[in-house]
Amino acid sequence: MYDKNTVYVVGHGKTTVDNAITSNYKIFFIGFVINTASGEVVDLECAATLDITRRFVKSIFLGKNFSAYDENLEKEIFSRYFGTSQKALVTAYKDAQKRYLEIAGKKI
């Protein structure tokens, strides 16, 4: 399904106690499939209770590049995503991006 030039990286972020994601998953996470040749996000899935949330988060990240931290992407999240897990989403992105750079440094 995925090209051999892809890796799977997961980022985590804590949500508030009263968040439905916390009730279902205990923590917010996003799994990213990233093309190691380009650094581009080719697919992803996140812990969310609604399909529309998963689709919206996917629309923010698909096609973005993980080769370097993108402050504009963080700003986009804060300007477009107003779910209660907003900060957890940014934290999960930072965590996944950091993990990707560690992997890229070893593999590429």
Backbone torsions as a table, in degrees:
resi	resn	phi	psi	omega
1	MET	NA	-42.1	179.8
2	TYR	-110.2	145.2	178.6
3	ASP	-59.9	153.1	179.1
4	LYS	-67.8	-14.1	177.0
5	ASN	-88.9	21.5	179.2
6	THR	-114.9	153.8	173.4
7	VAL	-129.5	158.4	177.9
8	TYR	-111.7	125.3	-177.9
9	VAL	-130.6	136.6	179.4
10	VAL	-114.5	136.3	173.6
11	GLY	-117.9	146.0	-177.4
12	HIS	-121.0	152.5	173.3
13	GLY	-153.5	143.8	-179.5
14	LYS	-82.2	140.5	175.4
15	THR	-108.2	169.7	179.9
16	THR	-70.7	159.6	-176.9
17	VAL	-62.1	-35.3	-177.0
18	ASP	-87.6	9.2	-179.7
19	ASN	-82.4	137.8	179.9
20	ALA	-61.8	-31.1	178.0
21	ILE	-63.1	-40.1	178.2
22	THR	-61.9	-41.3	179.3
23	SER	-63.2	-40.2	-176.2
24	ASN	-85.8	-41.4	-170.9
25	TYR	-118.4	-12.7	-176.7
26	LYS	76.7	-25.4	-178.2
27	ILE	-154.6	152.9	176.2
28	PHE	-87.9	136.0	177.6
29	PHE	-144.3	153.6	174.4
30	ILE	-129.9	129.7	173.6
31	GLY	-101.9	121.0	-178.0
32	PHE	-109.5	136.6	168.3
33	VAL	-102.7	120.7	-173.2
34	ILE	-123.8	132.9	175.3
35	ASN	-76.3	118.6	-176.1
36	THR	-73.2	-21.7	178.9
37	ALA	-73.2	-33.8	-176.3
38	SER	-114.4	-18.2	-175.1
39	GLY	79.9	5.5	-174.9
40	GLU	-82.4	138.6	174.4
41	VAL	-75.5	118.7	-178.4
42	VAL	-103.7	-16.3	176.4
43	ASP	-166.5	160.5	176.5
44	LEU	-164.5	162.8	174.4
45	GLU	-146.8	147.4	179.8
46	CYS	-133.3	161.4	175.8
47	ALA	-76.8	112.4	178.1
48	ALA	-152.3	154.1	-178.7
49	THR	-89.7	-15.6	-179.6
50	LEU	-120.6	141.1	176.8
51	ASP	-60.9	-37.8	-179.1
52	ILE	-63.0	-34.1	177.0
53	THR	-64.5	-47.2	179.3
54	ARG	-59.8	-43.9	179.9
55	ARG	-65.6	-40.3	-179.3
56	PHE	-65.9	-46.0	178.1
57	VAL	-60.6	-41.8	178.6
58	LYS	-60.3	-40.5	-179.2
59	SER	-65.0	-28.3	178.9
60	ILE	-72.9	-40.8	-171.0
61	PHE	-96.3	-26.8	-176.5
62	LEU	-57.6	130.9	178.7
63	GLY	84.9	-8.0	178.8
64	LYS	-75.8	160.4	-175.7
65	ASN	-106.0	133.1	-179.4
66	PHE	-101.0	7.7	-178.0
67	SER	-68.1	-22.6	176.8
68	ALA	-150.0	151.4	179.5
69	TYR	-64.0	134.9	-175.4
70	ASP	-111.0	100.0	179.1
71	GLU	-63.1	-31.0	177.7
72	ASN	-66.2	-33.5	176.3
73	LEU	-66.6	-41.6	176.0
74	GLU	-60.9	-44.3	178.0
75	LYS	-62.0	-38.7	178.4
76	GLU	-62.0	-42.0	178.3
77	ILE	-60.2	-48.1	-178.7
78	PHE	-67.8	-22.9	-179.6
79	SER	-95.4	-12.5	-176.4
80	ARG	-121.5	-30.0	-174.9
81	TYR	-103.6	114.8	-176.8
82	PHE	-118.8	29.3	172.4
83	GLY	-75.5	163.9	-178.7
84	THR	-66.9	-14.4	178.6
85	SER	-96.7	22.5	-177.2
86	GLN	-55.5	-50.9	-179.3
87	LYS	-66.4	-36.9	177.9
88	ALA	-64.7	-34.4	177.4
89	LEU	-63.7	-45.6	178.2
90	VAL	-64.7	-42.9	179.1
91	THR	-62.6	-41.9	178.6
92	ALA	-64.0	-39.5	176.7
93	TYR	-61.7	-48.8	-179.7
94	LYS	-60.5	-42.1	-179.5
95	ASP	-64.3	-46.1	179.9
96	ALA	-66.4	-41.1	-179.1
97	GLN	-64.6	-40.6	177.1
98	LYS	-63.1	-44.3	178.6
99	ARG	-63.3	-40.9	179.2
100	TYR	-60.9	-44.7	180.0
101	LEU	-63.0	-36.0	176.2
102	GLU	-64.2	-44.1	179.3
103	ILE	-66.4	-45.8	-178.5
104	ALA	-60.4	-38.1	179.1
105	GLY	-65.2	-28.3	-179.6
106	LYS	-89.0	-33.1	-172.8
107	LYS	-97.8	-32.6	-171.2
108	ILE	-94.9	NA	NA
